[in-house]
Amino acid sequence: MKKAYNFNAGPCVLPKPAIEAAIEALKDFKGTGMSVIEVSHRSKEWEAVMDECRALWKELLNIPDGYSVLFLGGGASLQFLYVAMNLLENKAGYLETGVWAKKALKEAKGIGNAYAVASSADKNYTYIPKGYEIPSDLDYFHITTNNTIKGTEIHEDMDCPVPLVADMSSDIMSRPVDVSKYALIYGGAQKNVGPAGVVFVIVKDEILGKVSRYLPTMLDYRTHIEGASMFNTPPVFSIFVMTETLKWVKAQGGVAAMYELNKKKAKMLYDEIDRNPLFVGTAAKEDRSLMNVCFVMAPGHEDLQDEFLAFAKEKGMVGIKGHRSVGGFRASIYNACPIEAVEALIACMQEFERMHK
Ligand SMILES: *Cc1c(COP(=O)(O)O)cnc(C)c1O
């Protein structure tokens, strides 16, 4: 098989054991003589996967009692709407830290009174706003913990005077999180916990049921809590691979171990970006993402961008081209990205530097 160092932003690299288990389960799911995509989602074999998946979420993130864990379809983008429909009665505040945050805010504005409490749009979302005050009369405050496109990240669980809602699509399970500080956490699986097609939602039960609008059955979180994420047919294959991915995270030592490795990988790459005279990072240093490392050619070397992309491609690097709205480079180094891939990218940058001495 061709060797690829996969830095794609999402869908992205997944643990090899999860892929292997998926291949096996496609052929024969738990000795049923059927593929995992052929069995009934009401079978005991399938229900065991759902239970295991929920249990892994609870264990790995230390989720306290009083929270439900849901697996839904529709992508994180549909959660932008879900959140507003289920929680917005009078007023909601958003921290506008990037493209995804802005999209989340747009959906909320379509539902009711929602606004940006603070924004980093003035500097093209290259930093995380600080020193703002969260009004205490909000129904909720929404943050995007990792700005996948611009490579900034909120590194700590903040104290919040109102229910805190977080889109953690691209940094979930990358570090320990104090779930008790959040009212709701959601994200698409395809960045760090599985393939596309399933969304995770961790919701504090007591925050639901407080809005006066009609909630369509499928857009009411309570439907899916009551149905244990099986009100309708769940995305079985995506959930299966997510479960295997979480088993792998657990086998690595859990999120604390992932966090140590993620810090190490990110430091190696940022150190090289800071050292190498041909490259420069684009995110504010204190807000640099551990997951998505964004950089460009240093001033005076802009004309080398395409050459570097071609050179890196030649060396087996995949997916390092920056988001189409940004340009430059982005290396997504999620949990399953091995340290060897980061080393290979660094070696590639160093060799490119030598070629241009
Ligand atoms: C990718 C991403 C989304 C969108 O996810 P979909 O599942 O494609 O809708 C939302 N928020 C963040 C932070 C993302 O990285």
The ligand as an ORCA input file, in Angstrom:
! r2SCAN-3c Opt
* xyz 0 1
  C     -15.893     20.603     10.542
  C     -16.508     21.468     11.561
  C     -17.891     21.715     11.591
  C     -18.840     21.182     10.539
  O     -19.016     19.826     10.669
  P     -20.008     19.036      9.677
  O     -20.149     17.742     10.378
  O     -19.325     18.954      8.362
  O     -21.285     19.785      9.611
  C     -18.389     22.498     12.605
  N     -17.591     23.021     13.536
  C     -16.251     22.817     13.538
  C     -15.412     23.427     14.602
  C     -15.675     22.037     12.549
  O     -14.350     21.835     12.543
*
